[in-house]
Amino acid sequence: MEELFYTCPYCFSGVSILADLSLPEQEYIEDCERCCNPIEFKIIAENLQLVSLEAEPLGQ
């Protein structure tokens, strides 16, 4: 598991999540730990390295 940092699209706080970079593509919804709003995450990894991390408001 790797700690990844992002900016919440609702409260603009710097927050982190844990992600398994052995999976090449992941999409899931998790609440912001600061403001509790739902965020849709899209993570792409290659060779255990982060390629892309998107954190978007749910439904955007």
N, C-alpha and C positions, 0 to 999 in steps of 0.2 A: 504494500500500500504506500502511496506517495501523497504527501500533503500538497494540495494545489491551492493557490490563492486567486481570488476573484473579487470584483467589486459588485455588490448587490445592486441590481437594477432598480430597486425600490428606495432603499435608504442610503445608498451609495457608500456604505461601510465596507472596509476591507475585511473580508472573511475568508476562511479556508474550508476545504472539504478533503476527505480522503478518497482516493481513487485507485483502482487496481489497473495499472498500466499494462498488465499482461493481456487484457482484452483490447482488441484493435478498435472497436467502436462501442460506445455506451451512450444511451439516452435515458434519463430518468428525471423525476421531479423530487425536489427536496426543499424544505422550508429554510429560509434565512435564519440563522441562529440569533440574529439581532432583532429583526422586525417581524419574523414569523410569516412573511409572505412567501407563496410558492414560486420556486424558480425552476425552469426547465434547463437541465444541463445536457450538453452534447460534448462528448470527449472523444478525441481521436488520438490513438497512440500507435507508434511503430517501433519495434525493437526495444520495448520497455521505456521509450522516451515519449514525452508529451508532444504531439504535433499541433493539436488545436483544443481549446477549451472555450465553449460558449456558455454564458449564463444569461438567459433571457427571461423576462417576465412571462408567466404562464399565459399561453394563448396568443403570444405575439409572433 
